[in-house]
Amino acid sequence: MRSKILVVGLVLFGVPLAFANSGAPVNCTHLLGWLAGEAPTHSLTRAIGLRGSDVSLTPKVESQLRTAGASSELLDMLRRVQPRSAATETCPASLAEAAADSNKKQFEAAESIVRGLLENDPHNAALHFALGYFNQQQGRWDEAFDEYSSSKESEADFPEVHNRLALVFYQGDDGDDAIGEARTALSMDFEDAEAYRMLALGHYSNEQYGPAMNAFKEALSRDPGNADVYYEMGMVARDQGSQDEAIELFRKSLQLKANLWQAHSSLGALLGREKHFEEGIAELKKAQVLAPMEPSILENLASIYFAKGEYDTAIAEYHELFRINPTWRHGHESLARAYLAKNKYSEAIAELKVAVQQDPNSAPEHRALGQLLLAADQQADAIHELRTAVELDPNSAASHYFLGTALLDVNQLPAALTEFREAVRLEPSAEHHYALAACLMNMRQDREALAEMQIASRLDPEKQLYHAREAELIRLMRAGAQ
């Protein structure tokens, strides 16, 4: 219901506003800057339709625009629209060169030219838009935000700049602001497929999967051949637990755009989780050819090899991952598990220590390191890590349980008892009741211990150990009473 209310509001109030705010006629600097920034044709033709044109489409200008990536649809629009000014602007040769460089993915060269042009024209919205795109393509999202914001300040009625800001917000996990910018774009152009896509990504960032899917469908109804939308819908379906639908959507994306490495990688990872190991590896290898320096691909490959039980190969993939990107913040805990499978405790501990250093506020990382130190009989260090885990997440029954186990090992019985009681309170499982019983037995509190042991046996009647220890405790209690 909420999304329907939004659509009505846009229909009644958004579209007239777009026509009221048309700016100066579109000139060649506008077009080349926007083309350098990969603005979609729909946005460019719309701007010309609303604002008119000052572009005289001479053979030279047409050649420059084609080299910059102008579509036939855009050129046809320019032919139909009579330039408003008799003294139409010529296309700046250096900007045409920058747009051509951008079209060839030579972003550093294009950026150098545009920065030089901005020195003489610091408030040019199209130049800031292009520079935002160059930063975006090179992964400099903070700088992209600054440039897109400058473009918005100078020319706020260009919907695509709001879409780009929405994308930057999405990259920063700021779903609310992404939704806000997408809605602003839609208020100007209700038929903007990219704005619906950005709206969907904002909802996806907020884990609002239903609204995200609805917005993606609106995007596809206006741009049915958009491979990125199918890929992103696949991510939503995957996170909703609809694995078969996600696989189908990833495959559809690749039918439309075979060189989309993200779709190959996500499809491969998902196939691996579904235990279609060879298919998953094949997709990841395709992704690797397209993006050989992308660390997430290697991480996904390593995960599949680990799941297959090929621990040496998994370890080799993790080593390559950290060689390519030493600061990569994922995978150290997985590499530790691979070392554990090979009974290499010291190597596993070293990897988990790196994971903790990279994310010192992660309770699961501290708990995993504490567990491993406990298994390696390094109780003092284990207690330190597990206490940290409990402090960071006091509602983790597992952290309390393992901390209690470590304290029991060093005979700190009252402290261990406190941790086991908390574990039982948070998660009254058979294992936790049994641990509490064992601690009580060590403290000679046999009646309480027996009660806890009986609960454990009742919760897990198939566990013979519980029944055996219960019977043993009853015999000891009887012997002591004689």
N, C-alpha and C positions, 0 to 999 in steps of 0.2 A: 504493500500500500504506500509506503514511504516513497518508493521510486516513482510511482504513478503521480503523486502530488508534485514531485520535482519536475517531471516532464510537463505537466500542465502549466506550472509557473514559467517555465522557459518558453513555452509556446505563446503565452499571453504577454509576457513582459520582455523576453530576451531578444526576439527577432527585430522588433521595431528599433530597439536601442542600437543595434548594429548599423542600421541605415542612417541613424541620426549622427553617428560619430565618425562618418567617413572623413579621412584626412586629405592631405595634399595629393595631387595626381602621382601615380606610380612612375618613377623615372628609372633610368638604367642602373643607377647606383643601388636603388632599392632591389631591383631584380637580381643583379649580380651578387649583392650581399646575401639576399635570401637563398639564392641558388647555391652559393658557397656554403651556406649553413644547412643545405638539404631540406629546405622547406618544401612541403608537398605541393604538387601542382594545384590541387583544390584551393589551397590557401592563397596562392598567387593569382589565379584567375578570379577568385572572389574579390581580392583587393582591387584588381583592375576594374572589375564590374562595379564596385562601390565608389571608387575614387577617380576613375578615369586613368588615362595614360598620357605620359609625356615622352613615350618611346617611339621614335621613327624607325621602323623595321627595314633599314637598308640592308643590302647583302652583307656588308661588313658586320653590322650589329647582329644580324641573324646568325652569322657564323660564330661570333663571340658567345652568343647565348647558347647555341647548340653545344659548343665546346664546354660551356659551364654546366651543362646538364639539362637545359630547357627541353621540355617535352613538346611534341607536335601540338598537343592541345593548348599549351601556353602560347606557342607561336601563332596558332590560328586565332586565339583571342586577341593578340596584339594586332593582327591584320584587320580584325573587325572593328577595333576601337580607334576612332580618329584621335590623334594626339591633340591635347587641349591647347598647347602652346605652339605658336608658329616657330619660335626658336627652341626647338627640342634639344634636350641634353644629349651629348654624345656619350658613349660608354667609356668610362675610365679604363685605359688600357691595362694599367697595373692591377686594378680590381678584377678585370676579365681574366688576367693571368692567375690571380689568386683563386678565383672560382674554378678555373680549369685545373689548377693544382689540387684543389679540394676534391673535385670530381674524380681525380686519379688517386685519391687517398694520400696525397703528399701534404699532410697537414702542417708540418713544421715550416715548409716553404710558404704555404698559403698564410700561415699565421704571421710570419715575418713581414709580408707585404701589407696585411691588414693593420698590423700595429703601426706601421709607418703612416698609413693613410689616416688613422685615428689621431695622430699627433696634430694634423691640420684640421680635423673635423671631429672633435672629441665627443660630440653629442649625436653622432650619426647612428640611429637605431639599427639600421641594417648591418653596419660594420660590427657593432657590438654583438648582434645576433650571430653573425658568422664566427666571430672570435669565441663566443660561447660554445658553438658547435665544435670548433677545433679543440678546445679544452675538454669538452665532453668525450670526444673520440679518443683522446689521449689519457682518459681516466682521471682528469683533474676536475673533480666535481665541484669543489669549493670555488675555483676560478670560473668554472662554467656558470655557477649561480651568480657570481658578481657581474659577469658580462650580460647574461640574460636579464638580470635586474636592471642594468643600465639601459638595455634596449627597451624594456618595458616602461621605464621612466620617460623615455623620449617619444615612444610610440606605443601607447597602451592599447590601441584599438586593433592591433595585429594578433589574431587569436593564437597563432602558432607559438608566439613567445610565451604565452601562458601554458601551452602544452609542454614546452621545454622546461619551464620552471616546475611543472607538475612532475615531470620525469626526474628532475634533480631531487625534488622532495621525496619521491618514491625511492630513489637510490639511497637516501639518508634515512629510510624507514619512518618518514613523516607522512603517514597516510592522510591525516586530516588536511594538511596544507596542500598535498597533491590533489585531493578531492576539491578543495577550494579553487585552485588554479584551473582545474579541468572544467568546473562549473562556470567560471568566468569565461573561458573559451566558448563553452556551449551557449552562454547568454548572448554572445556575438554571432554565433553561427550554429544553429541547431542541427545542421547536417554535417558537422565536422566529425568524420570518423575517428580521427586521431584524438580528439577531445574525449570521445566515448572510451577509447582505449586507455587514456590517462586516468579517466574516472574509474575504470575497472581496476587499474593497477593500484590506485589509492585505496579502494575497497579491499583489494587483495592484501595490501600491506597491513590493513587493520583486521585481517582474518575474517572479513565479511564476505564469505564465499558466494552466497546467493546473489547479492547485489553486484559482485564482481562479474559473475557469469552473465547476468542480465545486461550489464554495460558492454561486455565483450560481444554479445550477440547483436547489440545495436551497432557496434563498430563494424561487424561483419556484414550487416544488412546494407551498409553504405560502401564498404570496401571488401567485397567477398574474397579477393585474392590475396589478402594480407597474411603472409606466413607467420609473422611475428605474433599476431593475435591468436592464431591456432596454437602456437607454442605456449603462449602465456595462459591460454585456457587449459592447456595440458597441465601446467603447473598447479592451477587451481584444482583441477580434478584429482591430481595426485595428492595434494594436501587434504582434500576431502576424503581420501581413502578409496576413490573410484579408479583403481589402477588400470583396469581394462580400457576405460574411457580415456584416461591420460595417454596410454600407449597409442590409441587410435588417433588422438589429437596431435601427438608428436609426429606420427607418421604422415598425417595430412599436411602438417607444416613443412615437412621435408619433401613432400611431393611438389609443393609450390616453390620451395627454396632449398635446393639440395645442399647448398653450401652454408647453411645455418648451423654452425658448430654447437651452439647452445642446445639445439634440439637433438642433435646426435648424442651429445653428452648426457642430457637428461634422460633420453630414451634408453641409452646404454645402462645408466645407473639403475633405472627402474626395472629393466629386464633382468639385471643382475640380482636385484632384491627379490624378484619373482622366480629366481633360480633358473632363468634362461641364460646361463653363464656365457655360452659361446656367442649367442646373438648379442648379448650386452657388450662383450669384449669387442666384437666386430664394429658396433656402432661407436664405441669409444675410440677405436683406432681411426675411424673416419674423422671423428672430431679432432683427433690429435694431428692429422695431416693438415686440417684447416687452421688449427690454432696450436702450433707446436709448443708455444711457451706458456700455455694456459695451465696453471697449477691444478685447478679443480678437476681437469680431465685425468691427470695422473692420480689424484686422490680417489676418483671413482674407479679407475682401473685397479688400484691397489686393494680397494674394498672388495671387488669381485674376486680377485685372486685369493684374498684372505678367506672369503666365504667358500671358495672351492677347496680350501685346505692347502693351497700352494703358497706356503708361508715364505719360502725363500724368494719367490717371484714378487710377492706382496712387499717384502722388505726392500727389494731392489727398486720397486716403483716408488716407495716412500723416500728412499735415499735420493732418487732422481728429482722427486718433487722438491725436497729441501735444498738440493743443489741449485736448481733453477730459481727457487724463491725461498731464501733462508728465513725470511720473516713471515712465511705463510702460517696463519693462525689456526689451521685445522690439521688433523691427521696425526699429531704426536701421540695422542692416546691410542689411536688405532695401531700405529706402529708398535707401541708398547704391548698391545695385545698379541701382535704377530711375534714379537720376541718372547712373550710368555708361552705361546704355543710351542716355541723351540726351547723352553726352559732356560732362557737367557734373562735371568732376573736383573742383573746389574744394568744391562742395556735397556730393559723395560723401565726400570726406575729412572734412569737418566732421561728417557723420553718424557715420562710423566712430569719430571721436574721442569723440563722446558715448557710443557703445557701449562703448568702452574705459574711459571714466570710470565708467560704471555697473557694469562688471564687470572691474576691473583685473587679476584673476587668471585671466582667460580667454585661454588661448594662441591659440585660433582667431581671437579678435577682434584681438589684436595682430598676428597674421600677416596677416589681411585688410587691416588698416590699412597694414602694412609693404608689402604687395604694391601697394596703390594709390599709396602715396608713391613707390615705385620706378617705377611707370608714369608718374607725374607728374614724374620726374627730380628728386625730392627725396631723393637718396641718403643723406645724413647722417641725416635723420629716419627713413628707411626702415630703415637699419642699426640704429638704436636700437630701433625696434619689433620688428624681426625677432630681434634678440638677446634681447629680453624674451620673445618667443614660444618661442625655443629653451630659455631658462632655465626657463620654466614647463612646457614639454613637450619634453624632450630626445630623445624617441623619435618626433618628428614629422619624417619625411623631407622633407615639403614645406617646413617652416620652415627646415631646413638648406639646402635647394636655393635658396630665394629669398634667404636671407642670403648664400649663396655668390655668387649673381648680383649682388647689391648690392655686395659686396666686390670682385668682378671689375670692376664698372663704375668703381670708384675706384682700381683698380690695386693693391689689397691682395692680391696673388696668393697668398702662402703661406696667409693666413687663408682666402681663398676656396677654395683647394685642400682645406684641412681640412674645410670645410663640405660640399663636393661629395663627398668620400670618405665622409663620414658619411651623406649622403643615399643614396649607392649601397649602403652597408652595410645601411641600414634598408630600402631599397626599390630593388632593382637593376633599375630600369626603363630602357628605351631613352633616355628623355629625360635621366635622371640620368647615365647613362654618357656621353651626348653632351656634357652640360655639363662633366663632368669632363675629357673629351677637349679641349674648347675651352680650359679653364684650363691644362691641360698644354701645349697648343700655345703659349699666351702665355708660358709659362715655358721654352719651347724644349726641352721634354722630348718630342721627336717620337715616339720609339718607344713610349713609354707611351701617348701620345696616340693613336697609330694603333691600338693594342690596344683601347683603350676605344671608339674610333670603330667598329671592326669588330664589337665586341659590340653596340653600338647598332644597327648595320645588320642584324645577325643577329636581334635581338629585334624589330625593326620593319622588315621587308624592303620594305614599301610606301612608306616615307618616302624620297623621292628626295633630300632635302637631305642625309641621312646618307651616302648613297652618293656624292653629288657632293663633299662635304667629304672623305670618305675618299680618293677619287681625287685630289683636289687636294693632300692631304697627302702621298700617295705620290709625286706629281710633284715636290713641293718637296723631299722627302727625297732623291729621285734626283738632282735638280739640285744639291743641296748636296754630294752625294757625288762629283760629277764634278770 
